[in-house]
Amino acid sequence: MDRFRPKRRSSLALLWRDRPISNPRFVRFVAIAGIAEAYVQDYVLVQAFQHSEGAMPNETIGLLAGRTCQDATGPYTIITATEAPRSDEVESSPSEVRISSKGYAQLPERLGLNHPVLEVVGWFHSHPSSYPIPSNEDLVEQSTWTDASSVALIVSLVSKHERFGVFQGPDAIPLFQLTSPETE
């Protein structure tokens, strides 16, 4: 898997905004110790799952967009968009995926064109035949995302009960789903 984290992070201050805890369109993921938290809009999970199904039997990869926000409790990540590569932008198999140089250039650009007010806040990746647990290569990839709020979303096509694994920061802190998407 090629590293395709953003080359630069926004220099804007964190957006001060209350967490969307009571909004049913967001799925809440939290760390056991409460040190990390992410809110993923339900249709982002649906889109990531659909991209993953469409790539079967191969793996796929893409970017997540949103914002890192702040409230009285501290920072959190909110994810409201995803962008998947086109078929000519990846080389994939059932056990690995690589972004081509063309994809490395075009995927972030396309995400920025489609969602100009959002920042790249992470990446998603599919596991067509295993659970949503990061492989060693996934952990290496996530370690290159040095912002503590960056998110890795792993989509599993094996289990209907454990479809998504969410990990935050360069140490890939596991986040656990507290709410369910309305679409399931």
Salt bridges, closest charged atoms under 4 A:
GLU37 OE1 - ARG19 NH1 2.80
GLU37 OE2 - ARG28 NE 2.65
GLU59 OE1 - HIS125 NE2 3.42
ASP71 OD2 - ARG19 NE 2.73
GLU83 OE2 - ARG110 NE 3.04
ASP88 OD2 - LYS102 NZ 2.44
GLU89 OE1 - ARG110 NH2 2.86
GLU96 OE1 - ARG98 NH2 3.85
GLU119 OE1 - ARG9 NH1 3.76
ASP138 OD1 - HIS125 NE2 3.29
ASP138 OD2 - HIS127 NE2 2.91
ASP147 OD2 - ARG9 NE 2.99
GLU184 OE2 - ARG163 NH1 3.35
